[in-house]
Amino acid sequence: MLGEIIRQERKRQKVTQTELAALAGVGVRFLRELEHGKNSCQLGLTLEVLHTLGISVDASTREH
């Protein structure tokens, strides 16, 4: 799901995977795997990609 959001926004901004990877400071392979939903993608690098695209993330706790 997150990977699809990243992919859609990247395409909306007309940025290639290679360009986004360079801008975000991540590898093209990482970005490809992130967009395809690979479970082992690193959170720090993922957040850098989101930041580069201007996508914000909201983290909150669940009340029990």
PyMOL Python script that loads the backbone (N, CA, C, O; Angstrom):
from pymol import cmd

cmd.read_pdbstr("""\
ATOM      1  N   MET A   1       0.817  -1.195   0.000  1.00  0.00           N
ATOM      2  CA  MET A   1       0.000   0.000   0.000  1.00  0.00           C
ATOM      3  C   MET A   1       0.862   1.262   0.000  1.00  0.00           C
ATOM      4  O   MET A   1       0.645   2.152  -0.822  1.00  0.00           O
ATOM      5  N   LEU A   2       1.832   1.352   0.905  1.00  0.00           N
ATOM      6  CA  LEU A   2       2.709   2.522   0.937  1.00  0.00           C
ATOM      7  C   LEU A   2       3.518   2.617  -0.348  1.00  0.00           C
ATOM      8  O   LEU A   2       3.708   3.702  -0.897  1.00  0.00           O
ATOM      9  N   GLY A   3       3.989   1.474  -0.819  1.00  0.00           N
ATOM     10  CA  GLY A   3       4.748   1.456  -2.067  1.00  0.00           C
ATOM     11  C   GLY A   3       3.936   1.973  -3.238  1.00  0.00           C
ATOM     12  O   GLY A   3       4.459   2.675  -4.102  1.00  0.00           O
ATOM     13  N   GLU A   4       2.670   1.629  -3.267  1.00  0.00           N
ATOM     14  CA  GLU A   4       1.800   2.104  -4.343  1.00  0.00           C
ATOM     15  C   GLU A   4       1.598   3.615  -4.258  1.00  0.00           C
ATOM     16  O   GLU A   4       1.559   4.291  -5.286  1.00  0.00           O
ATOM     17  N   ILE A   5       1.470   4.145  -3.055  1.00  0.00           N
ATOM     18  CA  ILE A   5       1.345   5.603  -2.876  1.00  0.00           C
ATOM     19  C   ILE A   5       2.593   6.293  -3.396  1.00  0.00           C
ATOM     20  O   ILE A   5       2.507   7.299  -4.100  1.00  0.00           O
ATOM     21  N   ILE A   6       3.752   5.750  -3.048  1.00  0.00           N
ATOM     22  CA  ILE A   6       5.020   6.330  -3.505  1.00  0.00           C
ATOM     23  C   ILE A   6       5.100   6.283  -5.032  1.00  0.00           C
ATOM     24  O   ILE A   6       5.459   7.269  -5.676  1.00  0.00           O
ATOM     25  N   ARG A   7       4.765   5.139  -5.595  1.00  0.00           N
ATOM     26  CA  ARG A   7       4.823   4.980  -7.051  1.00  0.00           C
ATOM     27  C   ARG A   7       3.889   5.962  -7.756  1.00  0.00           C
ATOM     28  O   ARG A   7       4.279   6.604  -8.731  1.00  0.00           O
ATOM     29  N   GLN A   8       2.662   6.077  -7.262  1.00  0.00           N
ATOM     30  CA  GLN A   8       1.691   6.986  -7.881  1.00  0.00           C
ATOM     31  C   GLN A   8       2.161   8.435  -7.803  1.00  0.00           C
ATOM     32  O   GLN A   8       2.044   9.180  -8.776  1.00  0.00           O
ATOM     33  N   GLU A   9       2.690   8.836  -6.650  1.00  0.00           N
ATOM     34  CA  GLU A   9       3.149  10.218  -6.501  1.00  0.00           C
ATOM     35  C   GLU A   9       4.370  10.482  -7.368  1.00  0.00           C
ATOM     36  O   GLU A   9       4.487  11.551  -7.966  1.00  0.00           O
ATOM     37  N   ARG A  10       5.281   9.516  -7.440  1.00  0.00           N
ATOM     38  CA  ARG A  10       6.464   9.670  -8.291  1.00  0.00           C
ATOM     39  C   ARG A  10       6.043   9.879  -9.739  1.00  0.00           C
ATOM     40  O   ARG A  10       6.566  10.756 -10.426  1.00  0.00           O
ATOM     41  N   LYS A  11       5.098   9.070 -10.197  1.00  0.00           N
ATOM     42  CA  LYS A  11       4.621   9.189 -11.570  1.00  0.00           C
ATOM     43  C   LYS A  11       3.862  10.498 -11.777  1.00  0.00           C
ATOM     44  O   LYS A  11       3.981  11.129 -12.827  1.00  0.00           O
ATOM     45  N   ARG A  12       3.078  10.906 -10.769  1.00  0.00           N
ATOM     46  CA  ARG A  12       2.347  12.174 -10.886  1.00  0.00           C
ATOM     47  C   ARG A  12       3.313  13.333 -11.056  1.00  0.00           C
ATOM     48  O   ARG A  12       3.039  14.278 -11.795  1.00  0.00           O
ATOM     49  N   GLN A  13       4.457  13.254 -10.362  1.00  0.00           N
ATOM     50  CA  GLN A  13       5.477  14.303 -10.449  1.00  0.00           C
ATOM     51  C   GLN A  13       6.391  14.129 -11.660  1.00  0.00           C
ATOM     52  O   GLN A  13       7.294  14.934 -11.892  1.00  0.00           O
ATOM     53  N   LYS A  14       6.142  13.058 -12.434  1.00  0.00           N
ATOM     54  CA  LYS A  14       6.923  12.771 -13.643  1.00  0.00           C
ATOM     55  C   LYS A  14       8.417  12.630 -13.334  1.00  0.00           C
ATOM     56  O   LYS A  14       9.272  13.205 -14.007  1.00  0.00           O
ATOM     57  N   VAL A  15       8.694  11.844 -12.289  1.00  0.00           N
ATOM     58  CA  VAL A  15      10.063  11.571 -11.868  1.00  0.00           C
ATOM     59  C   VAL A  15      10.323  10.087 -12.096  1.00  0.00           C
ATOM     60  O   VAL A  15       9.491   9.251 -11.743  1.00  0.00           O
ATOM     61  N   THR A  16      11.470   9.755 -12.681  1.00  0.00           N
ATOM     62  CA  THR A  16      11.809   8.346 -12.875  1.00  0.00           C
ATOM     63  C   THR A  16      12.318   7.761 -11.559  1.00  0.00           C
ATOM     64  O   THR A  16      12.661   8.487 -10.626  1.00  0.00           O
ATOM     65  N   GLN A  17      12.357   6.432 -11.511  1.00  0.00           N
ATOM     66  CA  GLN A  17      12.906   5.774 -10.329  1.00  0.00           C
ATOM     67  C   GLN A  17      14.370   6.181 -10.135  1.00  0.00           C
ATOM     68  O   GLN A  17      14.804   6.402  -9.005  1.00  0.00           O
ATOM     69  N   THR A  18      15.116   6.280 -11.203  1.00  0.00           N
ATOM     70  CA  THR A  18      16.523   6.664 -11.119  1.00  0.00           C
ATOM     71  C   THR A  18      16.669   8.080 -10.566  1.00  0.00           C
ATOM     72  O   THR A  18      17.525   8.332  -9.717  1.00  0.00           O
ATOM     73  N   GLU A  19      15.843   8.994 -11.040  1.00  0.00           N
ATOM     74  CA  GLU A  19      15.902  10.377 -10.560  1.00  0.00           C
ATOM     75  C   GLU A  19      15.527  10.462  -9.084  1.00  0.00           C
ATOM     76  O   GLU A  19      16.211  11.125  -8.303  1.00  0.00           O
ATOM     77  N   LEU A  20      14.438   9.790  -8.700  1.00  0.00           N
ATOM     78  CA  LEU A  20      13.997   9.841  -7.306  1.00  0.00           C
ATOM     79  C   LEU A  20      15.036   9.215  -6.385  1.00  0.00           C
ATOM     80  O   LEU A  20      15.316   9.746  -5.310  1.00  0.00           O
ATOM     81  N   ALA A  21      15.599   8.107  -6.796  1.00  0.00           N
ATOM     82  CA  ALA A  21      16.623   7.453  -5.990  1.00  0.00           C
ATOM     83  C   ALA A  21      17.790   8.403  -5.740  1.00  0.00           C
ATOM     84  O   ALA A  21      18.284   8.494  -4.616  1.00  0.00           O
ATOM     85  N   ALA A  22      18.232   9.105  -6.771  1.00  0.00           N
ATOM     86  CA  ALA A  22      19.342  10.047  -6.625  1.00  0.00           C
ATOM     87  C   ALA A  22      18.957  11.202  -5.709  1.00  0.00           C
ATOM     88  O   ALA A  22      19.748  11.595  -4.851  1.00  0.00           O
ATOM     89  N   LEU A  23      17.773  11.744  -5.872  1.00  0.00           N
ATOM     90  CA  LEU A  23      17.321  12.860  -5.039  1.00  0.00           C
ATOM     91  C   LEU A  23      17.188  12.465  -3.575  1.00  0.00           C
ATOM     92  O   LEU A  23      17.503  13.252  -2.683  1.00  0.00           O
ATOM     93  N   ALA A  24      16.721  11.247  -3.332  1.00  0.00           N
ATOM     94  CA  ALA A  24      16.487  10.781  -1.967  1.00  0.00           C
ATOM     95  C   ALA A  24      17.730  10.158  -1.339  1.00  0.00           C
ATOM     96  O   ALA A  24      17.753   9.897  -0.136  1.00  0.00           O
ATOM     97  N   GLY A  25      18.759   9.919  -2.140  1.00  0.00           N
ATOM     98  CA  GLY A  25      19.970   9.313  -1.617  1.00  0.00           C
ATOM     99  C   GLY A  25      19.826   7.828  -1.324  1.00  0.00           C
ATOM    100  O   GLY A  25      20.440   7.304  -0.394  1.00  0.00           O
ATOM    101  N   VAL A  26      19.013   7.160  -2.122  1.00  0.00           N
ATOM    102  CA  VAL A  26      18.827   5.705  -1.971  1.00  0.00           C
ATOM    103  C   VAL A  26      19.166   5.038  -3.295  1.00  0.00           C
ATOM    104  O   VAL A  26      19.288   5.709  -4.320  1.00  0.00           O
ATOM    105  N   GLY A  27      19.316   3.737  -3.275  1.00  0.00           N
ATOM    106  CA  GLY A  27      19.594   2.998  -4.496  1.00  0.00           C
ATOM    107  C   GLY A  27      18.338   2.756  -5.309  1.00  0.00           C
ATOM    108  O   GLY A  27      17.234   2.701  -4.769  1.00  0.00           O
ATOM    109  N   VAL A  28      18.517   2.614  -6.607  1.00  0.00           N
ATOM    110  CA  VAL A  28      17.383   2.335  -7.495  1.00  0.00           C
ATOM    111  C   VAL A  28      16.748   0.997  -7.119  1.00  0.00           C
ATOM    112  O   VAL A  28      15.523   0.870  -7.128  1.00  0.00           O
ATOM    113  N   ARG A  29      17.565   0.008  -6.791  1.00  0.00           N
ATOM    114  CA  ARG A  29      17.027  -1.295  -6.405  1.00  0.00           C
ATOM    115  C   ARG A  29      16.147  -1.168  -5.161  1.00  0.00           C
ATOM    116  O   ARG A  29      15.072  -1.765  -5.098  1.00  0.00           O
ATOM    117  N   PHE A  30      16.603  -0.388  -4.167  1.00  0.00           N
ATOM    118  CA  PHE A  30      15.801  -0.172  -2.966  1.00  0.00           C
ATOM    119  C   PHE A  30      14.455   0.438  -3.330  1.00  0.00           C
ATOM    120  O   PHE A  30      13.412  -0.023  -2.866  1.00  0.00           O
ATOM    121  N   LEU A  31      14.479   1.466  -4.155  1.00  0.00           N
ATOM    122  CA  LEU A  31      13.247   2.151  -4.535  1.00  0.00           C
ATOM    123  C   LEU A  31      12.305   1.210  -5.280  1.00  0.00           C
ATOM    124  O   LEU A  31      11.098   1.219  -5.037  1.00  0.00           O
ATOM    125  N   ARG A  32      12.844   0.408  -6.175  1.00  0.00           N
ATOM    126  CA  ARG A  32      12.032  -0.558  -6.914  1.00  0.00           C
ATOM    127  C   ARG A  32      11.365  -1.535  -5.949  1.00  0.00           C
ATOM    128  O   ARG A  32      10.172  -1.817  -6.066  1.00  0.00           O
ATOM    129  N   GLU A  33      12.138  -2.048  -4.999  1.00  0.00           N
ATOM    130  CA  GLU A  33      11.584  -2.996  -4.025  1.00  0.00           C
ATOM    131  C   GLU A  33      10.550  -2.323  -3.119  1.00  0.00           C
ATOM    132  O   GLU A  33       9.545  -2.935  -2.758  1.00  0.00           O
ATOM    133  N   LEU A  34      10.798  -1.074  -2.755  1.00  0.00           N
ATOM    134  CA  LEU A  34       9.849  -0.316  -1.932  1.00  0.00           C
ATOM    135  C   LEU A  34       8.524  -0.159  -2.663  1.00  0.00           C
ATOM    136  O   LEU A  34       7.463  -0.388  -2.081  1.00  0.00           O
ATOM    137  N   GLU A  35       8.574   0.225  -3.922  1.00  0.00           N
ATOM    138  CA  GLU A  35       7.352   0.413  -4.706  1.00  0.00           C
ATOM    139  C   GLU A  35       6.593  -0.897  -4.902  1.00  0.00           C
ATOM    140  O   GLU A  35       5.377  -0.889  -5.093  1.00  0.00           O
ATOM    141  N   HIS A  36       7.305  -2.016  -4.855  1.00  0.00           N
ATOM    142  CA  HIS A  36       6.658  -3.313  -5.026  1.00  0.00           C
ATOM    143  C   HIS A  36       6.285  -3.964  -3.701  1.00  0.00           C
ATOM    144  O   HIS A  36       5.838  -5.111  -3.676  1.00  0.00           O
ATOM    145  N   GLY A  37       6.467  -3.239  -2.599  1.00  0.00           N
ATOM    146  CA  GLY A  37       5.980  -3.709  -1.309  1.00  0.00           C
ATOM    147  C   GLY A  37       6.844  -4.726  -0.598  1.00  0.00           C
ATOM    148  O   GLY A  37       6.342  -5.488   0.228  1.00  0.00           O
ATOM    149  N   LYS A  38       8.129  -4.757  -0.899  1.00  0.00           N
ATOM    150  CA  LYS A  38       9.002  -5.717  -0.218  1.00  0.00           C
ATOM    151  C   LYS A  38       9.011  -5.416   1.282  1.00  0.00           C
ATOM    152  O   LYS A  38       9.217  -4.274   1.692  1.00  0.00           O
ATOM    153  N   ASN A  39       8.791  -6.431   2.078  1.00  0.00           N
ATOM    154  CA  ASN A  39       8.650  -6.264   3.523  1.00  0.00           C
ATOM    155  C   ASN A  39       9.913  -5.821   4.235  1.00  0.00           C
ATOM    156  O   ASN A  39       9.826  -5.208   5.299  1.00  0.00           O
ATOM    157  N   SER A  40      11.064  -6.104   3.697  1.00  0.00           N
ATOM    158  CA  SER A  40      12.303  -5.828   4.414  1.00  0.00           C
ATOM    159  C   SER A  40      12.894  -4.442   4.139  1.00  0.00           C
ATOM    160  O   SER A  40      14.032  -4.178   4.527  1.00  0.00           O
ATOM    161  N   CYS A  41      12.165  -3.574   3.494  1.00  0.00           N
ATOM    162  CA  CYS A  41      12.683  -2.235   3.204  1.00  0.00           C
ATOM    163  C   CYS A  41      12.939  -1.476   4.506  1.00  0.00           C
ATOM    164  O   CYS A  41      12.163  -1.579   5.455  1.00  0.00           O
ATOM    165  N   GLN A  42      14.030  -0.717   4.540  1.00  0.00           N
ATOM    166  CA  GLN A  42      14.433   0.007   5.739  1.00  0.00           C
ATOM    167  C   GLN A  42      13.571   1.253   5.951  1.00  0.00           C
ATOM    168  O   GLN A  42      13.316   2.016   5.019  1.00  0.00           O
ATOM    169  N   LEU A  43      13.136   1.437   7.175  1.00  0.00           N
ATOM    170  CA  LEU A  43      12.246   2.549   7.505  1.00  0.00           C
ATOM    171  C   LEU A  43      12.914   3.903   7.258  1.00  0.00           C
ATOM    172  O   LEU A  43      12.290   4.801   6.692  1.00  0.00           O
ATOM    173  N   GLY A  44      14.155   4.059   7.668  1.00  0.00           N
ATOM    174  CA  GLY A  44      14.843   5.342   7.491  1.00  0.00           C
ATOM    175  C   GLY A  44      14.932   5.755   6.034  1.00  0.00           C
ATOM    176  O   GLY A  44      14.693   6.914   5.696  1.00  0.00           O
ATOM    177  N   LEU A  45      15.272   4.815   5.176  1.00  0.00           N
ATOM    178  CA  LEU A  45      15.359   5.121   3.750  1.00  0.00           C
ATOM    179  C   LEU A  45      13.968   5.377   3.173  1.00  0.00           C
ATOM    180  O   LEU A  45      13.793   6.243   2.315  1.00  0.00           O
ATOM    181  N   THR A  46      12.996   4.628   3.645  1.00  0.00           N
ATOM    182  CA  THR A  46      11.617   4.838   3.196  1.00  0.00           C
ATOM    183  C   THR A  46      11.148   6.245   3.549  1.00  0.00           C
ATOM    184  O   THR A  46      10.531   6.921   2.725  1.00  0.00           O
ATOM    185  N   LEU A  47      11.436   6.681   4.756  1.00  0.00           N
ATOM    186  CA  LEU A  47      11.051   8.034   5.172  1.00  0.00           C
ATOM    187  C   LEU A  47      11.748   9.091   4.329  1.00  0.00           C
ATOM    188  O   LEU A  47      11.160  10.135   4.047  1.00  0.00           O
ATOM    189  N   GLU A  48      12.978   8.844   3.926  1.00  0.00           N
ATOM    190  CA  GLU A  48      13.701   9.792   3.077  1.00  0.00           C
ATOM    191  C   GLU A  48      13.034   9.918   1.711  1.00  0.00           C
ATOM    192  O   GLU A  48      12.929  11.016   1.165  1.00  0.00           O
ATOM    193  N   VAL A  49      12.585   8.796   1.164  1.00  0.00           N
ATOM    194  CA  VAL A  49      11.869   8.821  -0.113  1.00  0.00           C
ATOM    195  C   VAL A  49      10.560   9.598   0.033  1.00  0.00           C
ATOM    196  O   VAL A  49      10.236  10.434  -0.810  1.00  0.00           O
ATOM    197  N   LEU A  50       9.815   9.325   1.094  1.00  0.00           N
ATOM    198  CA  LEU A  50       8.561  10.052   1.340  1.00  0.00           C
ATOM    199  C   LEU A  50       8.808  11.552   1.449  1.00  0.00           C
ATOM    200  O   LEU A  50       8.085  12.352   0.857  1.00  0.00           O
ATOM    201  N   HIS A  51       9.825  11.924   2.204  1.00  0.00           N
ATOM    202  CA  HIS A  51      10.166  13.342   2.378  1.00  0.00           C
ATOM    203  C   HIS A  51      10.513  13.988   1.038  1.00  0.00           C
ATOM    204  O   HIS A  51      10.075  15.101   0.749  1.00  0.00           O
ATOM    205  N   THR A  52      11.288  13.295   0.235  1.00  0.00           N
ATOM    206  CA  THR A  52      11.695  13.827  -1.067  1.00  0.00           C
ATOM    207  C   THR A  52      10.491  14.094  -1.963  1.00  0.00           C
ATOM    208  O   THR A  52      10.475  15.068  -2.715  1.00  0.00           O
ATOM    209  N   LEU A  53       9.482  13.226  -1.880  1.00  0.00           N
ATOM    210  CA  LEU A  53       8.269  13.403  -2.686  1.00  0.00           C
ATOM    211  C   LEU A  53       7.276  14.381  -2.056  1.00  0.00           C
ATOM    212  O   LEU A  53       6.280  14.739  -2.685  1.00  0.00           O
ATOM    213  N   GLY A  54       7.538  14.815  -0.824  1.00  0.00           N
ATOM    214  CA  GLY A  54       6.613  15.716  -0.156  1.00  0.00           C
ATOM    215  C   GLY A  54       5.425  15.008   0.458  1.00  0.00           C
ATOM    216  O   GLY A  54       4.374  15.617   0.659  1.00  0.00           O
ATOM    217  N   ILE A  55       5.581  13.722   0.760  1.00  0.00           N
ATOM    218  CA  ILE A  55       4.508  12.946   1.377  1.00  0.00           C
ATOM    219  C   ILE A  55       4.741  12.933   2.884  1.00  0.00           C
ATOM    220  O   ILE A  55       5.816  12.550   3.344  1.00  0.00           O
ATOM    221  N   SER A  56       3.746  13.348   3.645  1.00  0.00           N
ATOM    222  CA  SER A  56       3.884  13.351   5.096  1.00  0.00           C
ATOM    223  C   SER A  56       3.320  12.062   5.679  1.00  0.00           C
ATOM    224  O   SER A  56       2.434  11.425   5.109  1.00  0.00           O
ATOM    225  N   VAL A  57       3.864  11.706   6.832  1.00  0.00           N
ATOM    226  CA  VAL A  57       3.431  10.504   7.535  1.00  0.00           C
ATOM    227  C   VAL A  57       2.989  10.919   8.924  1.00  0.00           C
ATOM    228  O   VAL A  57       3.675  11.681   9.605  1.00  0.00           O
ATOM    229  N   ASP A  58       1.848  10.416   9.336  1.00  0.00           N
ATOM    230  CA  ASP A  58       1.324  10.717  10.657  1.00  0.00           C
ATOM    231  C   ASP A  58       1.378   9.453  11.502  1.00  0.00           C
ATOM    232  O   ASP A  58       0.784   8.434  11.150  1.00  0.00           O
ATOM    233  N   ALA A  59       2.079   9.525  12.597  1.00  0.00           N
ATOM    234  CA  ALA A  59       2.160   8.381  13.516  1.00  0.00           C
ATOM    235  C   ALA A  59       1.419   8.734  14.790  1.00  0.00           C
ATOM    236  O   ALA A  59       1.601   9.813  15.354  1.00  0.00           O
ATOM    237  N   SER A  60       0.586   7.817  15.231  1.00  0.00           N
ATOM    238  CA  SER A  60      -0.152   8.040  16.471  1.00  0.00           C
ATOM    239  C   SER A  60      -0.306   6.709  17.186  1.00  0.00           C
ATOM    240  O   SER A  60      -0.144   5.642  16.595  1.00  0.00           O
ATOM    241  N   THR A  61      -0.620   6.796  18.463  1.00  0.00           N
ATOM    242  CA  THR A  61      -0.823   5.576  19.240  1.00  0.00           C
ATOM    243  C   THR A  61      -2.300   5.207  19.234  1.00  0.00           C
ATOM    244  O   THR A  61      -3.177   6.057  19.077  1.00  0.00           O
ATOM    245  N   ARG A  62      -2.540   3.945  19.404  1.00  0.00           N
ATOM    246  CA  ARG A  62      -3.922   3.475  19.509  1.00  0.00           C
ATOM    247  C   ARG A  62      -4.304   3.509  20.972  1.00  0.00           C
ATOM    248  O   ARG A  62      -3.549   3.051  21.830  1.00  0.00           O
ATOM    249  N   GLU A  63      -5.451   4.041  21.251  1.00  0.00           N
ATOM    250  CA  GLU A  63      -5.943   4.029  22.621  1.00  0.00           C
ATOM    251  C   GLU A  63      -6.609   2.697  22.883  1.00  0.00           C
ATOM    252  O   GLU A  63      -7.393   2.213  22.066  1.00  0.00           O
ATOM    253  N   HIS A  64      -6.298   2.103  24.024  1.00  0.00           N
ATOM    254  CA  HIS A  64      -6.848   0.779  24.348  1.00  0.00           C
ATOM    255  C   HIS A  64      -8.088   0.908  25.180  1.00  0.00           C
ATOM    256  O   HIS A  64      -8.690  -0.100  25.549  1.00  0.00           O
TER     257      HIS A  64
END
""", "prot")
cmd.dss("prot")
cmd.show_as("cartoon", "prot")
cmd.util.cbc("prot")
cmd.orient("prot")
